[in-house]
Amino acid sequence: MKAKKGVSDPFEKKLKELDYAIESKISDKLDDNESVINQLFANCSDFVVRRLHIFGSIPSMVVYFDVLVDNQLWDIGFLEPLMLHESVSIDSPLQLYEQLKFKLASIVQPQIALNMNEIVQRIVKGEVVLFVESFTQAFSFRLKDKLYRQLEEPTSEAVIRGPQYGFIEKLDINLALIRHRIRTPLLKTEKLCVGGLSQTDVAIVYIEHIAQQSVVEEVKKRISSIDMDSILESGYIEELISDHPNSPFPVIQSTQRPDLVSGSLVEGKVVLLIDGSPMVLVLPISFWFGFQTAEDYYMNFIYATMLRWLRYLFAFFAIALPSLYIAVTTFHHEMIPTSLALSLAAAREVVPFPAIVEALIMETTFEALREAGVRLPRPVGQTISIVGALVIGQAAVQAGIISAPQIIIVSITGISSFLIPNPGMSQAISIMRFPLMLFAASFGLYGVVVSLIAVLIHLVNMNSFGVPYMTPIAPFSFSGLADALFRAPWRMLLRRHHHTKQRLE
Amino acid sequence: MTRALMACRCLIILVFLGLMTGCWDRKEMDDLALVMASGLDITDDGQLEITLQIALPTGIPSAVQAGGSGKKSVIVISAKGSNASEATGRLQQQLSRVIYFGHRGVIVIGEECARHGLNQVLDTYTRLPESRYNGYVVTAYGSTAKEILNEPYQLELIPGIGINKIQSSKVSFAVKMDEFLNALSSQGRSPVTAAIRIIHQGTDRETFSIDRAAVYQGNKLSGFLAPAELKLLRWWMGGTQQMRFTLQLEPEDEQYKGTIGVELMQSGKKIHTSVRNEIPEVWVNFHAAVRVIDNDTSLDFSRSNNMRLLETELSKQIQTEIQSMLAHVQKKLKSDIFGIGEEIHIEHPYVWKKIRNKWTDIYPVVPVTADVNIKIKRMGKTQAPAHLRKTD
């Protein structure tokens, strides 16, 4: 284990000591092994070292982390078969291995560990390790505690029609959820381990011959080159392997829905599952992917197409509506219909601030309320929403701080940003709003247009694992429009899938 | 230098470039004096008087300010000056807000001012980048523009918007600023505008009405068309929506008045020109399909001979009316508001080249023949008049 950046010196020294201890071989004396183990896991109150005789008379020692092991499995599945059996004579580790396999066949499979390094790895991952007197090999058993919550509806991506459960934190279960949907040996799941201290499992999932092999290789390369002490959530990976970590726009989709992930796999995408995170990463994606939901494919395609257009329209509102309002009311008064101009002027009469300040106050307040709504405990959240609604809706207008039209603009903008299904895309668009507003306040519509063009140039420049971000619009592909501008009926989409497959092969 | 640092520098330079220009034309809505209508008058000492009708946003009741209904919704101010820019400058001095012409829907030209000529006056308005060309030009009939703009109007909060809405309805005769300027600058056409006048409505309530047309010759007002003539002018210009004619078909009787009312449905006109010895000749063919909406005669129009009688009589009557209108405009006002010169320009370009400089002299003597062709398309719900049935 090599030293990491930002780690203090005593810590580094301790790591080196550990490295030294771990490199030692397994001794044939139980006492020697016990002292090494105790030294390694000193001050770990949840660590258990137990001496016992197995198969009647063989002295041995089991070590494990109490908290990581399933107690019931430990009692019934492990201790009972090993201790209550009549004595068997054992001469070699291989013989013992066979016996263990035989006795414990129903629940756990023993694995042979040859050195201390391996043993430590297994203990920290929650396995039980069995040392036997006079053998220089140890055996490990997976008696992992099934520490996971029930499958629940994903809160961030609820649908009306469609499967009502999402991924959870446990990687194995998440893999199972995908395997339940795609039943083919072509579905490959490769595991990597990242994070110096956290030792987080990352599974790369793809369908062979459909997913582009170069993308798979690239993902593997990027993940294995990650140099971090801890990877605690998929967000870490997303940022670390992203093509454009400095861009607000997401080039990797994160989702909680197994159906969406399975669909993406079939389309030839690569999926990353990170242990401990219910969010699964899908890549490569294009800009338009941020506006699609799993539900689009479950409902009538006409309605789904309408919904997509609605999302594009409101995404435009979310990014440009406040800036257009500012530009029009402070620079281009002639563009407003006369009667609207009069009522706007009337509403602005009492407001002391220029439109840009008004807009900044309200937009910032809105973002703050949104953040508060997420952070606050649920019972308090109610209060905040009522207070927020009052503050935004009534009081600010009556107090003459903000004009009523501005409230309308901010509310529409706020609602618009919630219409975008992908939270990453929604955030990106919310962020872009602010520079656009400043440009609108300085240069009017000219500023809005120039900054929109700048955003567009940025988007067109981006790519996600070799796929241009704006496909199928730029570069243009007619057949791709079926699933970007429209949600074409399935009979047409299937043909597209077929084409994708052929092209990638 | 790293890319990020470079980007930062560029951004800072951009921001300062934007700020250093110092020419921010940012104006908040509540810093503007929104001009709804403006008027041009000429005073006795030859000075120009400009009148502005400015909207007062607080006077407009809205959901937020429920108490605003008692206030006035416009103010009308005027100032004199030797030219328009000087007068506008004086007006600006009276106001706490910047005069903004972007929403002006109407320009009213006082009769005196119009008779005096108005080329140079309009220039000041048309040069302003914010001034709209889709505002309407109207001429005051028998009053000054200032008086017109001071008239109240009941239906709309702002009288200027009232005039604008009357003009933009298809029923009225309306000329927009760009059309007016086109005609003014064209050799083969003279400008014409709607004419607005003050009327007394009810007991002592005054308001305005647009029922005449002001005919210009060059940039000077030469006369007005009567309401009946305005109707025919509208037909010529291409709009006959809700246009009705009444015909005295039979002499008045005890039981009935003998009149027939018709409404135009589809209508149009065709112009033919020919040139003989550099004197053009013009034939105009008006045609329309009409619907009978009003029958106060003894005739039953389900009979075809009665229908034919009505058609010929109607055509004849309208033809005489058009001829008299043409004579009025051509001989008396000497103004080519119909664009006959343009028509000759299009059809006989070489002849036009020779005569265009003499056009104002030639035009009054150009023979213009009108031919009207009316067809009855619909009779309405009842065939014969109800009172005929009883007498039968």
Interface residues (C-beta under 8 A of the other chain):
Chain A: T329 T330 F331 H333 E334 T338 S339 A341 L342 S343 L344 A345 A346 A347 R348 E349 V351 P354 A355 V397 A404 A441 S442 F443 G444
Chain B: G18 W24 D25 R26 K27 E28 M29 D30 L32 L34 M36 A55 P57 T58 I60 S62 A63 V64 Q65 G68 Y100 G102 H103 G105 E130 R132 I158 I161 N164
